[in-house]
Amino acid sequence: MSQKIFCISGRVINRQSRQGISNLRVEAWDKDLIFDDLVDTALTDERGNFQMEFTETRFQECFLDRLPDLFFKIFNENNRQLGSTEDSVLW
């Protein structure tokens, strides 16, 4: 029996030019009351797109029987954090 595959995808753009930004590390985090959990990481492609995939088993390990409260952190190649969506968590 095959497992479901869950996917998180998005695009990182420059606010002024609206162009995608390549080669950035995007981290997906699950916001919790005690401490936040890293879900997965991905690099943006030449258009600024990223995608993270994980199996149903991994989803259950991360989130048990609840829906995740996701936010993202974005880092450049020097490991400097460029942004975060922690103040606008997605369900």
C-alpha positions in Angstrom: 0.0 0.0 0.0 1.5 3.4 -1.0 1.7 6.2 1.4 0.3 9.7 0.8 3.0 12.3 0.0 2.6 15.7 1.6 4.0 18.8 -0.2 4.9 22.3 0.9 5.8 24.6 -1.9 6.2 28.3 -2.4 8.2 31.1 -4.0 10.6 33.6 -2.6 10.6 37.0 -4.4 12.2 40.4 -4.2 9.6 42.8 -2.8 10.6 45.6 -5.2 11.2 43.8 -8.5 8.8 40.9 -7.8 11.5 38.6 -9.3 12.2 35.2 -7.8 15.5 34.8 -5.8 17.6 31.7 -6.3 19.8 29.7 -4.0 18.2 30.6 -0.7 17.6 28.1 2.1 14.0 27.9 3.2 13.1 26.3 6.5 9.6 25.2 7.4 8.9 25.3 11.1 5.9 24.1 13.2 5.0 26.6 15.9 4.5 25.1 19.3 3.9 26.4 22.8 7.1 25.2 24.3 9.5 25.0 21.4 9.2 25.2 17.6 10.0 22.1 15.5 12.0 22.1 12.2 9.9 20.3 9.6 12.1 20.4 6.5 14.4 22.6 4.4 14.8 23.3 0.7 16.8 25.5 -1.6 15.1 27.9 -4.0 15.6 27.3 -7.8 16.5 29.9 -10.4 12.9 31.3 -10.2 12.8 31.4 -6.4 10.5 28.3 -6.2 11.0 25.7 -3.5 9.3 22.4 -2.6 9.4 20.1 0.4 7.9 16.6 0.3 7.4 14.0 3.0 5.5 10.8 3.5 2.4 10.3 5.7 4.6 8.5 8.2 6.9 11.5 8.5 3.9 13.8 8.8 2.5 11.7 11.7 5.9 11.7 13.4 6.0 15.5 13.2 2.4 16.5 13.9 0.8 13.4 15.5 -3.0 13.8 14.8 -3.1 17.6 14.6 -2.6 20.1 11.8 0.7 22.0 11.7 1.1 25.7 12.4 3.7 26.5 9.8 6.0 29.4 9.4 9.1 29.9 7.3 12.6 31.2 7.8 14.8 32.3 4.8 18.6 32.3 4.8 21.2 33.4 2.2 24.3 31.4 1.3 26.2 33.0 4.2 23.7 31.5 6.7 22.3 35.0 7.4 18.6 35.1 8.1 16.8 37.3 5.6 13.3 36.9 6.8 10.7 35.0 8.7 6.9 34.5 8.6 6.8 33.6 12.3 4.4 36.5 13.0 2.0 35.2 10.3 1.7 31.5 11.0 -0.2 29.4 8.4 -2.5 26.5 9.3 
